[in-house]
């Protein structure tokens, strides 16, 4: 975990997963030929990992091609969903576990039509706020950074309301790269909260597949990710078959739910590429509507 010292206070930065995700988005721009699925160099600037980041083992362009393609596809899918919902008149966007998300900085033409609420741990969020300021990015009035101390069991729902979120108006709620760290009971509780939002609201949440449902070629990478998460003290706790996740969404109150697979991302964003770049399997998306 990165950290900075401000006025003698040590501020914890983003965790390793958030930094790696931002670096993979940047590596997609650097290592893969156009057309790029998503263009995000801002996350790299915020992370500021130092000159040697390209030499990290987890940044090997060949060994990590499927993983970074999956991260790029995930980001593009969410951005397409936000643009679509904004065009339909939805004006609130909540990012749970925002990490080094850069949508507000990269896509102001869409973001400025929304009220965006980035929910994250207080330390990493304060760190990100300082990095944005150092890079010359103002926090516009439509962007709300909502600190929630999950480790102290603070109620993110109450903090969100205090920041100006209106549960009576439709919203898009996004949670990527989070559910594997939560128990299934905790995820069910979160789904119930979101399912209580106004009709017309949409949830997009990623989830990890059991290893038996992952393409055989991708299983070593998935096992390595599990081992790395365990070694970092943040083990993966939950895996879902698509049918299980769809059933959970309906049981917790959503009117409709659909499953978006890595294969769907591949067909949508990588068809016809001459370099053979395709996203690895292992993480899929639940899209549920209220």
C-alpha positions as CSV (number, residue, x, y, z in Angstrom):
1,X,0.0,0.0,0.0
2,X,1.3,3.5,-0.9
3,X,1.2,6.3,1.6
4,X,2.1,9.9,1.9
5,X,3.0,12.2,4.8
6,X,1.2,15.5,5.0
7,X,1.8,17.9,8.0
8,X,3.4,15.0,9.9
9,X,0.4,12.8,9.3
10,X,0.9,9.5,7.5
11,X,-1.9,9.0,5.0
12,X,-2.5,5.4,3.6
13,X,-2.8,5.3,-0.1
14,X,-4.6,2.9,-2.4
15,X,-4.1,-0.8,-2.0
16,X,-2.1,-2.9,-4.3
17,X,-5.1,-4.1,-6.3
18,X,-6.2,-0.5,-7.1
19,X,-2.8,0.5,-8.2
20,X,-2.3,-2.6,-10.3
21,X,-5.7,-2.0,-12.0
22,X,-4.7,1.6,-12.9
23,X,-1.3,0.5,-14.2
24,X,-2.9,-2.2,-16.4
25,X,-5.2,0.4,-17.9
26,X,-2.1,2.5,-18.7
27,X,-0.2,-0.5,-20.0
28,X,-3.1,-1.2,-22.4
29,X,-2.3,2.2,-24.0
30,X,1.4,1.6,-24.1
31,X,1.8,-2.1,-25.0
32,X,-1.3,-2.8,-27.2
33,X,-1.9,-1.3,-30.7
34,X,-4.9,0.9,-31.5
35,X,-7.8,0.7,-31.4
36,X,-7.7,0.9,-27.6
37,X,-10.7,-0.4,-25.7
38,X,-10.3,2.4,-23.1
39,X,-7.8,5.3,-22.9
40,X,-6.7,6.0,-19.4
41,X,-3.3,7.5,-18.7
42,X,-4.7,9.6,-15.8
43,X,-4.7,6.6,-13.4
44,X,-1.0,6.2,-13.9
45,X,-0.4,9.9,-13.1
46,X,-2.4,9.6,-10.0
47,X,-0.7,6.4,-8.8
48,X,2.7,7.9,-9.6
49,X,4.5,4.5,-9.2
50,X,8.0,5.6,-10.2
51,X,10.0,5.0,-13.3
52,X,10.5,1.2,-12.7
53,X,6.8,0.2,-12.8
54,X,7.1,-1.3,-16.2
55,X,9.7,-3.8,-14.9
56,X,7.3,-5.2,-12.3
57,X,6.6,-8.9,-12.8
58,X,2.8,-8.2,-12.9
59,X,3.4,-5.7,-15.7
60,X,5.0,-8.1,-18.1
61,X,3.3,-7.2,-21.4
62,X,3.1,-10.7,-22.7
63,X,2.3,-12.6,-19.5
64,X,-0.5,-10.2,-18.4
65,X,-2.1,-9.5,-21.8
66,X,-5.4,-11.3,-20.9
67,X,-5.6,-9.7,-17.5
68,X,-5.1,-6.1,-18.7
69,X,-7.5,-6.7,-21.6
70,X,-10.1,-7.9,-19.0
71,X,-9.5,-4.7,-16.9
72,X,-9.8,-2.5,-20.0
73,X,-13.0,-4.3,-21.1
74,X,-14.5,-3.9,-17.6
75,X,-13.8,-0.2,-17.6
76,X,-15.2,0.3,-21.1
77,X,-18.3,-1.7,-20.3
78,X,-19.0,0.5,-17.3
79,X,-18.4,3.7,-19.2
80,X,-20.8,2.5,-22.0
81,X,-23.4,1.7,-19.3
82,X,-23.0,5.1,-17.7
83,X,-23.3,6.9,-21.0
84,X,-26.4,4.9,-21.9
85,X,-28.1,5.5,-18.6
86,X,-27.2,9.2,-18.7
87,X,-28.9,9.5,-22.1
88,X,-32.0,7.9,-20.5
89,X,-32.1,10.7,-17.9
90,X,-30.4,9.0,-14.9
91,X,-28.4,11.7,-13.1
92,X,-26.8,9.8,-10.1
93,X,-23.7,7.6,-10.3
94,X,-22.3,5.8,-7.3
95,X,-18.9,4.0,-7.3
96,X,-18.5,1.6,-4.4
97,X,-14.8,1.0,-3.7
98,X,-13.8,3.7,-6.2
99,X,-10.0,3.3,-5.8
100,X,-8.2,5.1,-8.6
101,X,-11.3,5.5,-10.8
102,X,-10.7,8.3,-13.3
103,X,-14.1,8.6,-15.1
104,X,-14.7,12.1,-13.7
105,X,-11.3,13.3,-14.9
106,X,-11.3,11.6,-18.4
107,X,-15.0,11.9,-19.4
108,X,-16.2,15.3,-18.2
109,X,-18.6,15.7,-21.1
110,X,-20.6,12.8,-19.6
111,X,-19.6,13.1,-15.9
112,X,-20.7,16.8,-15.6
113,X,-24.3,15.8,-16.4
114,X,-24.3,13.5,-13.4
115,X,-23.9,13.7,-9.6
116,X,-21.0,11.3,-9.0
117,X,-20.4,9.7,-5.6
118,X,-17.1,8.0,-5.1
119,X,-17.2,5.8,-1.9
120,X,-14.0,4.6,-0.5
121,X,-11.9,4.2,2.7
122,X,-11.0,7.6,4.3
123,X,-7.2,7.2,4.0
124,X,-6.9,6.2,0.4
125,X,-9.6,8.7,-0.6
126,X,-7.7,11.5,1.2
127,X,-4.5,10.4,-0.6
128,X,-6.3,10.5,-4.0
129,X,-7.8,13.9,-3.2
130,X,-4.2,15.2,-2.6
131,X,-2.9,13.6,-5.8
132,X,-5.7,15.1,-7.9
133,X,-4.9,18.5,-6.5
134,X,-1.2,18.1,-7.2
135,X,-2.0,17.2,-10.8
136,X,-4.2,20.3,-11.2
137,X,-7.6,18.5,-11.1
138,X,-10.2,20.4,-9.2
139,X,-13.0,18.6,-7.4
140,X,-16.1,20.0,-9.3
141,X,-19.4,20.5,-7.5
142,X,-20.9,17.4,-9.2
143,X,-18.2,15.1,-7.8
144,X,-18.6,13.9,-4.2
145,X,-15.8,12.0,-2.5
146,X,-17.6,10.0,0.2
147,X,-15.2,8.5,2.9
148,X,-16.6,5.5,4.7
149,X,-14.6,3.5,7.2
150,X,-15.8,0.0,6.4
151,X,-13.3,-1.5,8.9
152,X,-15.1,0.4,11.7
153,X,-18.5,-0.7,10.3
154,X,-19.6,2.7,9.2
155,X,-22.9,2.7,7.3
156,X,-22.0,3.6,3.7
157,X,-25.7,4.2,3.0
158,X,-26.0,6.9,5.6
159,X,-22.7,8.5,4.5
160,X,-24.0,8.5,0.9
161,X,-27.2,10.3,1.9
162,X,-25.3,12.8,4.0
163,X,-23.2,13.6,0.9
164,X,-26.4,14.5,-1.0
165,X,-27.4,11.3,-2.7
166,X,-31.2,11.0,-3.2
167,X,-32.4,7.4,-2.9
168,X,-35.8,8.5,-4.4
169,X,-34.2,9.2,-7.8
170,X,-32.8,6.6,-10.1
171,X,-29.1,5.9,-10.0
172,X,-26.4,3.7,-11.4
173,X,-24.4,1.9,-8.8
174,X,-21.1,0.2,-9.7
175,X,-19.0,-2.2,-7.7
176,X,-16.0,-3.7,-9.6
177,X,-13.3,-5.9,-8.0
178,X,-14.9,-5.9,-4.6
179,X,-17.3,-8.8,-4.2
180,X,-14.6,-11.4,-3.9
181,X,-13.3,-9.8,-0.7
182,X,-16.8,-9.9,0.9
183,X,-18.7,-12.7,2.5
184,X,-21.8,-13.8,0.6
185,X,-24.0,-12.4,3.4
186,X,-22.3,-9.0,3.1
187,X,-22.9,-9.0,-0.6
188,X,-26.5,-10.0,-0.2
189,X,-27.0,-7.1,2.3
190,X,-25.5,-4.7,-0.2
191,X,-27.7,-5.9,-2.9
192,X,-30.8,-5.5,-0.8
193,X,-29.9,-1.9,-0.1
194,X,-29.4,-1.1,-3.8
195,X,-32.6,-2.9,-4.7
196,X,-34.5,-0.5,-2.5
197,X,-33.5,2.4,-4.8
198,X,-36.0,4.1,-7.1
199,X,-37.3,2.2,-10.1
200,X,-35.0,2.7,-13.1
201,X,-31.9,2.2,-11.0
202,X,-29.2,-0.1,-12.3
203,X,-26.4,-2.1,-10.5
204,X,-23.3,-3.3,-12.3
205,X,-21.2,-5.6,-10.0
206,X,-18.3,-7.9,-10.9
207,X,-17.9,-11.3,-9.4
208,X,-15.3,-14.1,-9.5
209,X,-16.1,-17.4,-11.0
210,X,-15.2,-20.7,-9.2
211,X,-12.0,-22.0,-10.7
212,X,-13.8,-24.9,-12.3
213,X,-15.8,-22.5,-14.5
214,X,-12.7,-20.6,-15.6
215,X,-11.1,-21.4,-19.0
216,X,-8.3,-23.8,-18.4
217,X,-5.6,-21.5,-19.9
218,X,-6.6,-18.8,-17.4
219,X,-6.6,-21.0,-14.2
220,X,-2.9,-20.5,-13.4
221,X,-3.3,-16.7,-13.5
222,X,-6.4,-16.9,-11.3
223,X,-4.6,-19.1,-8.7
224,X,-1.7,-16.6,-8.7
225,X,-4.2,-13.8,-8.0
226,X,-5.7,-15.8,-5.2
227,X,-2.3,-16.5,-3.7
228,X,-1.3,-12.8,-4.0
229,X,-4.5,-11.6,-2.4
230,X,-4.0,-14.1,0.5
231,X,-0.4,-13.0,1.0
232,X,-1.4,-9.3,1.1
233,X,-3.9,-10.1,3.9
234,X,-7.0,-9.6,1.7
235,X,-8.0,-13.2,0.7
236,X,-10.7,-13.9,-1.8
237,X,-13.8,-15.0,0.2
238,X,-16.5,-15.5,-2.3
239,X,-16.9,-17.0,-5.7
240,X,-20.2,-17.3,-7.7
241,X,-21.5,-19.4,-10.6
242,X,-23.4,-17.0,-12.9
243,X,-26.7,-18.8,-12.0
244,X,-26.0,-18.3,-8.3
245,X,-25.4,-14.6,-8.8
246,X,-28.5,-14.1,-10.9
247,X,-30.6,-15.9,-8.3
248,X,-29.1,-13.8,-5.5
249,X,-30.0,-10.6,-7.4
250,X,-33.6,-11.7,-7.8
251,X,-33.9,-12.9,-4.2
252,X,-32.7,-9.6,-2.9
253,X,-35.3,-7.6,-4.8
254,X,-34.2,-6.7,-8.3
255,X,-36.8,-6.9,-11.0
256,X,-34.4,-8.1,-13.6
257,X,-30.8,-9.4,-13.8
258,X,-28.5,-10.5,-16.6
259,X,-25.0,-12.0,-16.7
260,X,-22.3,-10.5,-18.9
261,X,-19.3,-12.8,-19.4
262,X,-15.7,-12.3,-20.5
263,X,-16.7,-13.9,-23.8
264,X,-19.3,-11.2,-24.3
265,X,-16.7,-8.5,-23.7
266,X,-14.4,-10.2,-26.1
267,X,-17.1,-10.2,-28.8
268,X,-18.1,-6.6,-28.2
269,X,-14.7,-5.0,-27.8
270,X,-12.0,-7.2,-29.3
271,X,-13.5,-8.8,-32.4
272,X,-11.4,-8.4,-35.5
273,X,-8.1,-7.4,-33.8
274,X,-5.0,-8.5,-35.7
275,X,-3.0,-8.9,-32.5
276,X,-5.2,-11.5,-30.9
277,X,-5.7,-9.5,-27.7
278,X,-8.6,-10.9,-25.7
279,X,-9.7,-10.7,-22.1
280,X,-9.0,-13.6,-19.7
281,X,-11.9,-15.3,-18.1
282,X,-12.6,-15.5,-14.4
283,X,-14.4,-12.3,-13.6
284,X,-17.9,-11.7,-14.9
285,X,-20.5,-8.9,-14.5
286,X,-24.0,-8.8,-13.0
287,X,-26.2,-6.1,-14.3
288,X,-29.4,-5.8,-12.3
289,X,-32.3,-3.3,-12.6
290,X,-34.8,-2.1,-10.0
